[in-house]
Amino acid sequence: MKYKLEINKPKSGPNKDDIILSITDIQLHTVKKRQGSIGKTIKQSVEKNQPGRIYSNMKKNQGEKSTLESLLLQDPDLVETIRKYNKQGKRIFIKVLKDVPLLTGKDTNEFVKSKRGKRIIRGLAKNKEGDKI
């Protein structure tokens, strides 16, 4: 039997033994980072009881599911990790703040200050001005 994940709004709050994954911020980067397994990262964070960071490439959203949902549901390691915790009687909650801060990474800040970055920003400003006419 194939195990299928579903993301639903909780009917009741988390218990003492349940696992809460909090999305605290989103950072934008210009340098591509190696995308590791989301499931392994979450498993390590839970076992060490420390925060972790996951990386994902932004892709065009196709279909009804949000990018976060599609990102989570596609990772086979995450499915296996959640399956393991469910067998132990633990539920997984994903907590997303109402206003998640959108930050720029260090590499993005350096790019914006660079010569090429300044050219791109000037080009965007020209296009914006041209649209107003």
PyMOL CGO cylinders between C-alpha atoms (Angstrom):
from pymol import cmd
from pymol.cgo import CYLINDER

trace = [
    CYLINDER, 0.00, 0.00, 0.00, 1.38, 3.40, -0.99, 0.3, 1, 1, 1, 1, 1, 1,
    CYLINDER, 1.38, 3.40, -0.99, 1.68, 6.00, 1.76, 0.3, 1, 1, 1, 1, 1, 1,
    CYLINDER, 1.68, 6.00, 1.76, 0.29, 9.40, 0.76, 0.3, 1, 1, 1, 1, 1, 1,
    CYLINDER, 0.29, 9.40, 0.76, 0.80, 12.71, 2.55, 0.3, 1, 1, 1, 1, 1, 1,
    CYLINDER, 0.80, 12.71, 2.55, -1.94, 15.27, 2.83, 0.3, 1, 1, 1, 1, 1, 1,
    CYLINDER, -1.94, 15.27, 2.83, -1.71, 18.77, 4.21, 0.3, 1, 1, 1, 1, 1, 1,
    CYLINDER, -1.71, 18.77, 4.21, -4.79, 19.77, 6.17, 0.3, 1, 1, 1, 1, 1, 1,
    CYLINDER, -4.79, 19.77, 6.17, -5.71, 22.43, 8.68, 0.3, 1, 1, 1, 1, 1, 1,
    CYLINDER, -5.71, 22.43, 8.68, -5.55, 20.90, 12.17, 0.3, 1, 1, 1, 1, 1, 1,
    CYLINDER, -5.55, 20.90, 12.17, -8.80, 20.01, 13.91, 0.3, 1, 1, 1, 1, 1, 1,
    CYLINDER, -8.80, 20.01, 13.91, -7.12, 20.26, 17.32, 0.3, 1, 1, 1, 1, 1, 1,
    CYLINDER, -7.12, 20.26, 17.32, -3.94, 21.78, 18.66, 0.3, 1, 1, 1, 1, 1, 1,
    CYLINDER, -3.94, 21.78, 18.66, -0.65, 19.95, 19.03, 0.3, 1, 1, 1, 1, 1, 1,
    CYLINDER, -0.65, 19.95, 19.03, -0.07, 17.60, 21.96, 0.3, 1, 1, 1, 1, 1, 1,
    CYLINDER, -0.07, 17.60, 21.96, 3.08, 17.50, 24.06, 0.3, 1, 1, 1, 1, 1, 1,
    CYLINDER, 3.08, 17.50, 24.06, 4.70, 14.79, 21.90, 0.3, 1, 1, 1, 1, 1, 1,
    CYLINDER, 4.70, 14.79, 21.90, 3.76, 16.25, 18.51, 0.3, 1, 1, 1, 1, 1, 1,
    CYLINDER, 3.76, 16.25, 18.51, 6.34, 17.92, 16.27, 0.3, 1, 1, 1, 1, 1, 1,
    CYLINDER, 6.34, 17.92, 16.27, 5.94, 21.54, 15.21, 0.3, 1, 1, 1, 1, 1, 1,
    CYLINDER, 5.94, 21.54, 15.21, 7.91, 22.78, 12.19, 0.3, 1, 1, 1, 1, 1, 1,
    CYLINDER, 7.91, 22.78, 12.19, 8.00, 26.59, 12.15, 0.3, 1, 1, 1, 1, 1, 1,
    CYLINDER, 8.00, 26.59, 12.15, 8.70, 28.62, 9.03, 0.3, 1, 1, 1, 1, 1, 1,
    CYLINDER, 8.70, 28.62, 9.03, 10.45, 31.67, 10.43, 0.3, 1, 1, 1, 1, 1, 1,
    CYLINDER, 10.45, 31.67, 10.43, 11.75, 33.44, 7.33, 0.3, 1, 1, 1, 1, 1, 1,
    CYLINDER, 11.75, 33.44, 7.33, 12.37, 33.11, 3.61, 0.3, 1, 1, 1, 1, 1, 1,
    CYLINDER, 12.37, 33.11, 3.61, 15.67, 34.22, 2.11, 0.3, 1, 1, 1, 1, 1, 1,
    CYLINDER, 15.67, 34.22, 2.11, 16.29, 34.95, -1.55, 0.3, 1, 1, 1, 1, 1, 1,
    CYLINDER, 16.29, 34.95, -1.55, 19.68, 34.07, -3.00, 0.3, 1, 1, 1, 1, 1, 1,
    CYLINDER, 19.68, 34.07, -3.00, 21.35, 34.66, -6.34, 0.3, 1, 1, 1, 1, 1, 1,
    CYLINDER, 21.35, 34.66, -6.34, 23.81, 31.78, -5.99, 0.3, 1, 1, 1, 1, 1, 1,
    CYLINDER, 23.81, 31.78, -5.99, 22.28, 28.36, -6.48, 0.3, 1, 1, 1, 1, 1, 1,
    CYLINDER, 22.28, 28.36, -6.48, 22.61, 26.23, -3.36, 0.3, 1, 1, 1, 1, 1, 1,
    CYLINDER, 22.61, 26.23, -3.36, 22.83, 22.48, -3.42, 0.3, 1, 1, 1, 1, 1, 1,
    CYLINDER, 22.83, 22.48, -3.42, 19.38, 21.20, -2.63, 0.3, 1, 1, 1, 1, 1, 1,
    CYLINDER, 19.38, 21.20, -2.63, 19.60, 18.49, -0.01, 0.3, 1, 1, 1, 1, 1, 1,
    CYLINDER, 19.60, 18.49, -0.01, 16.85, 16.25, 1.26, 0.3, 1, 1, 1, 1, 1, 1,
    CYLINDER, 16.85, 16.25, 1.26, 14.16, 18.16, 3.12, 0.3, 1, 1, 1, 1, 1, 1,
    CYLINDER, 14.16, 18.16, 3.12, 13.17, 15.02, 5.02, 0.3, 1, 1, 1, 1, 1, 1,
    CYLINDER, 13.17, 15.02, 5.02, 16.71, 14.34, 6.26, 0.3, 1, 1, 1, 1, 1, 1,
    CYLINDER, 16.71, 14.34, 6.26, 17.16, 17.98, 7.32, 0.3, 1, 1, 1, 1, 1, 1,
    CYLINDER, 17.16, 17.98, 7.32, 13.88, 17.94, 9.27, 0.3, 1, 1, 1, 1, 1, 1,
    CYLINDER, 13.88, 17.94, 9.27, 14.73, 14.59, 10.86, 0.3, 1, 1, 1, 1, 1, 1,
    CYLINDER, 14.73, 14.59, 10.86, 18.12, 15.90, 12.03, 0.3, 1, 1, 1, 1, 1, 1,
    CYLINDER, 18.12, 15.90, 12.03, 16.54, 19.10, 13.39, 0.3, 1, 1, 1, 1, 1, 1,
    CYLINDER, 16.54, 19.10, 13.39, 13.93, 17.16, 15.35, 0.3, 1, 1, 1, 1, 1, 1,
    CYLINDER, 13.93, 17.16, 15.35, 16.44, 14.65, 16.73, 0.3, 1, 1, 1, 1, 1, 1,
    CYLINDER, 16.44, 14.65, 16.73, 18.92, 17.38, 17.77, 0.3, 1, 1, 1, 1, 1, 1,
    CYLINDER, 18.92, 17.38, 17.77, 16.12, 19.76, 18.84, 0.3, 1, 1, 1, 1, 1, 1,
    CYLINDER, 16.12, 19.76, 18.84, 17.80, 22.57, 16.88, 0.3, 1, 1, 1, 1, 1, 1,
    CYLINDER, 17.80, 22.57, 16.88, 16.65, 24.81, 14.03, 0.3, 1, 1, 1, 1, 1, 1,
    CYLINDER, 16.65, 24.81, 14.03, 17.49, 23.84, 10.48, 0.3, 1, 1, 1, 1, 1, 1,
    CYLINDER, 17.49, 23.84, 10.48, 17.42, 25.40, 7.04, 0.3, 1, 1, 1, 1, 1, 1,
    CYLINDER, 17.42, 25.40, 7.04, 16.11, 23.91, 3.82, 0.3, 1, 1, 1, 1, 1, 1,
    CYLINDER, 16.11, 23.91, 3.82, 16.90, 25.06, 0.30, 0.3, 1, 1, 1, 1, 1, 1,
    CYLINDER, 16.90, 25.06, 0.30, 14.63, 24.90, -2.69, 0.3, 1, 1, 1, 1, 1, 1,
    CYLINDER, 14.63, 24.90, -2.69, 14.71, 26.20, -6.23, 0.3, 1, 1, 1, 1, 1, 1,
    CYLINDER, 14.71, 26.20, -6.23, 11.83, 28.49, -7.10, 0.3, 1, 1, 1, 1, 1, 1,
    CYLINDER, 11.83, 28.49, -7.10, 9.77, 26.91, -9.84, 0.3, 1, 1, 1, 1, 1, 1,
    CYLINDER, 9.77, 26.91, -9.84, 6.67, 28.03, -11.62, 0.3, 1, 1, 1, 1, 1, 1,
    CYLINDER, 6.67, 28.03, -11.62, 3.68, 26.77, -9.73, 0.3, 1, 1, 1, 1, 1, 1,
    CYLINDER, 3.68, 26.77, -9.73, 1.62, 24.45, -11.89, 0.3, 1, 1, 1, 1, 1, 1,
    CYLINDER, 1.62, 24.45, -11.89, -1.71, 23.30, -10.57, 0.3, 1, 1, 1, 1, 1, 1,
    CYLINDER, -1.71, 23.30, -10.57, -3.67, 24.16, -7.46, 0.3, 1, 1, 1, 1, 1, 1,
    CYLINDER, -3.67, 24.16, -7.46, -1.13, 23.40, -4.73, 0.3, 1, 1, 1, 1, 1, 1,
    CYLINDER, -1.13, 23.40, -4.73, 1.00, 26.15, -3.27, 0.3, 1, 1, 1, 1, 1, 1,
    CYLINDER, 1.00, 26.15, -3.27, 4.76, 26.03, -3.76, 0.3, 1, 1, 1, 1, 1, 1,
    CYLINDER, 4.76, 26.03, -3.76, 5.29, 25.02, -0.12, 0.3, 1, 1, 1, 1, 1, 1,
    CYLINDER, 5.29, 25.02, -0.12, 2.85, 22.13, -0.38, 0.3, 1, 1, 1, 1, 1, 1,
    CYLINDER, 2.85, 22.13, -0.38, 4.30, 20.83, -3.63, 0.3, 1, 1, 1, 1, 1, 1,
    CYLINDER, 4.30, 20.83, -3.63, 7.84, 21.17, -2.22, 0.3, 1, 1, 1, 1, 1, 1,
    CYLINDER, 7.84, 21.17, -2.22, 6.96, 19.15, 0.88, 0.3, 1, 1, 1, 1, 1, 1,
    CYLINDER, 6.96, 19.15, 0.88, 4.87, 16.48, -0.81, 0.3, 1, 1, 1, 1, 1, 1,
    CYLINDER, 4.87, 16.48, -0.81, 7.51, 15.68, -3.46, 0.3, 1, 1, 1, 1, 1, 1,
    CYLINDER, 7.51, 15.68, -3.46, 10.33, 14.72, -1.10, 0.3, 1, 1, 1, 1, 1, 1,
    CYLINDER, 10.33, 14.72, -1.10, 10.41, 10.92, -0.54, 0.3, 1, 1, 1, 1, 1, 1,
    CYLINDER, 10.41, 10.92, -0.54, 12.65, 11.25, 2.54, 0.3, 1, 1, 1, 1, 1, 1,
    CYLINDER, 12.65, 11.25, 2.54, 10.14, 13.60, 4.13, 0.3, 1, 1, 1, 1, 1, 1,
    CYLINDER, 10.14, 13.60, 4.13, 7.32, 11.16, 3.45, 0.3, 1, 1, 1, 1, 1, 1,
    CYLINDER, 7.32, 11.16, 3.45, 9.34, 8.39, 5.14, 0.3, 1, 1, 1, 1, 1, 1,
    CYLINDER, 9.34, 8.39, 5.14, 10.25, 10.66, 8.09, 0.3, 1, 1, 1, 1, 1, 1,
    CYLINDER, 10.25, 10.66, 8.09, 6.63, 11.65, 8.68, 0.3, 1, 1, 1, 1, 1, 1,
    CYLINDER, 6.63, 11.65, 8.68, 5.55, 8.02, 8.32, 0.3, 1, 1, 1, 1, 1, 1,
    CYLINDER, 5.55, 8.02, 8.32, 8.07, 7.04, 11.02, 0.3, 1, 1, 1, 1, 1, 1,
    CYLINDER, 8.07, 7.04, 11.02, 6.81, 9.71, 13.44, 0.3, 1, 1, 1, 1, 1, 1,
    CYLINDER, 6.81, 9.71, 13.44, 3.18, 8.80, 12.74, 0.3, 1, 1, 1, 1, 1, 1,
    CYLINDER, 3.18, 8.80, 12.74, 3.94, 5.19, 13.71, 0.3, 1, 1, 1, 1, 1, 1,
    CYLINDER, 3.94, 5.19, 13.71, 5.26, 6.55, 17.02, 0.3, 1, 1, 1, 1, 1, 1,
    CYLINDER, 5.26, 6.55, 17.02, 1.93, 8.35, 17.53, 0.3, 1, 1, 1, 1, 1, 1,
    CYLINDER, 1.93, 8.35, 17.53, 3.32, 11.82, 16.78, 0.3, 1, 1, 1, 1, 1, 1,
    CYLINDER, 3.32, 11.82, 16.78, 1.69, 14.30, 14.45, 0.3, 1, 1, 1, 1, 1, 1,
    CYLINDER, 1.69, 14.30, 14.45, 3.60, 16.85, 12.37, 0.3, 1, 1, 1, 1, 1, 1,
    CYLINDER, 3.60, 16.85, 12.37, 2.40, 20.47, 12.42, 0.3, 1, 1, 1, 1, 1, 1,
    CYLINDER, 2.40, 20.47, 12.42, 3.72, 23.13, 10.04, 0.3, 1, 1, 1, 1, 1, 1,
    CYLINDER, 3.72, 23.13, 10.04, 3.46, 26.58, 11.58, 0.3, 1, 1, 1, 1, 1, 1,
    CYLINDER, 3.46, 26.58, 11.58, 3.62, 29.50, 9.17, 0.3, 1, 1, 1, 1, 1, 1,
    CYLINDER, 3.62, 29.50, 9.17, 3.63, 32.97, 10.67, 0.3, 1, 1, 1, 1, 1, 1,
    CYLINDER, 3.63, 32.97, 10.67, 1.03, 35.38, 9.35, 0.3, 1, 1, 1, 1, 1, 1,
    CYLINDER, 1.03, 35.38, 9.35, 3.73, 37.76, 8.10, 0.3, 1, 1, 1, 1, 1, 1,
    CYLINDER, 3.73, 37.76, 8.10, 6.77, 35.65, 7.20, 0.3, 1, 1, 1, 1, 1, 1,
    CYLINDER, 6.77, 35.65, 7.20, 9.68, 38.03, 6.58, 0.3, 1, 1, 1, 1, 1, 1,
    CYLINDER, 9.68, 38.03, 6.58, 11.15, 37.89, 3.09, 0.3, 1, 1, 1, 1, 1, 1,
    CYLINDER, 11.15, 37.89, 3.09, 14.87, 38.59, 3.38, 0.3, 1, 1, 1, 1, 1, 1,
    CYLINDER, 14.87, 38.59, 3.38, 17.77, 38.84, 0.97, 0.3, 1, 1, 1, 1, 1, 1,
    CYLINDER, 17.77, 38.84, 0.97, 20.76, 36.59, 1.48, 0.3, 1, 1, 1, 1, 1, 1,
    CYLINDER, 20.76, 36.59, 1.48, 24.33, 37.82, 1.77, 0.3, 1, 1, 1, 1, 1, 1,
    CYLINDER, 24.33, 37.82, 1.77, 25.07, 36.86, -1.85, 0.3, 1, 1, 1, 1, 1, 1,
    CYLINDER, 25.07, 36.86, -1.85, 22.05, 38.81, -3.08, 0.3, 1, 1, 1, 1, 1, 1,
    CYLINDER, 22.05, 38.81, -3.08, 23.13, 41.94, -1.18, 0.3, 1, 1, 1, 1, 1, 1,
    CYLINDER, 23.13, 41.94, -1.18, 26.62, 41.69, -2.69, 0.3, 1, 1, 1, 1, 1, 1,
    CYLINDER, 26.62, 41.69, -2.69, 25.15, 41.29, -6.20, 0.3, 1, 1, 1, 1, 1, 1,
    CYLINDER, 25.15, 41.29, -6.20, 22.92, 44.36, -5.83, 0.3, 1, 1, 1, 1, 1, 1,
    CYLINDER, 22.92, 44.36, -5.83, 25.97, 46.42, -4.83, 0.3, 1, 1, 1, 1, 1, 1,
    CYLINDER, 25.97, 46.42, -4.83, 28.03, 45.11, -7.75, 0.3, 1, 1, 1, 1, 1, 1,
    CYLINDER, 28.03, 45.11, -7.75, 28.43, 46.87, -11.10, 0.3, 1, 1, 1, 1, 1, 1,
    CYLINDER, 28.43, 46.87, -11.10, 26.28, 44.33, -12.93, 0.3, 1, 1, 1, 1, 1, 1,
    CYLINDER, 26.28, 44.33, -12.93, 23.58, 44.48, -10.24, 0.3, 1, 1, 1, 1, 1, 1,
    CYLINDER, 23.58, 44.48, -10.24, 23.41, 48.27, -10.44, 0.3, 1, 1, 1, 1, 1, 1,
    CYLINDER, 23.41, 48.27, -10.44, 23.00, 48.05, -14.23, 0.3, 1, 1, 1, 1, 1, 1,
    CYLINDER, 23.00, 48.05, -14.23, 20.11, 45.63, -13.89, 0.3, 1, 1, 1, 1, 1, 1,
    CYLINDER, 20.11, 45.63, -13.89, 18.41, 47.85, -11.30, 0.3, 1, 1, 1, 1, 1, 1,
    CYLINDER, 18.41, 47.85, -11.30, 18.78, 50.92, -13.58, 0.3, 1, 1, 1, 1, 1, 1,
    CYLINDER, 18.78, 50.92, -13.58, 17.32, 48.88, -16.45, 0.3, 1, 1, 1, 1, 1, 1,
    CYLINDER, 17.32, 48.88, -16.45, 14.35, 47.87, -14.32, 0.3, 1, 1, 1, 1, 1, 1,
    CYLINDER, 14.35, 47.87, -14.32, 13.80, 51.49, -13.30, 0.3, 1, 1, 1, 1, 1, 1,
    CYLINDER, 13.80, 51.49, -13.30, 13.80, 52.59, -16.97, 0.3, 1, 1, 1, 1, 1, 1,
    CYLINDER, 13.80, 52.59, -16.97, 11.26, 49.94, -17.88, 0.3, 1, 1, 1, 1, 1, 1,
    CYLINDER, 11.26, 49.94, -17.88, 9.05, 50.99, -14.98, 0.3, 1, 1, 1, 1, 1, 1,
    CYLINDER, 9.05, 50.99, -14.98, 9.17, 54.63, -16.08, 0.3, 1, 1, 1, 1, 1, 1,
    CYLINDER, 9.17, 54.63, -16.08, 8.38, 53.62, -19.66, 0.3, 1, 1, 1, 1, 1, 1,
    CYLINDER, 8.38, 53.62, -19.66, 5.31, 51.70, -18.52, 0.3, 1, 1, 1, 1, 1, 1,
    CYLINDER, 5.31, 51.70, -18.52, 3.85, 54.83, -16.90, 0.3, 1, 1, 1, 1, 1, 1,
    CYLINDER, 3.85, 54.83, -16.90, 3.83, 56.80, -20.17, 0.3, 1, 1, 1, 1, 1, 1,
]
cmd.load_cgo(trace, "trace")
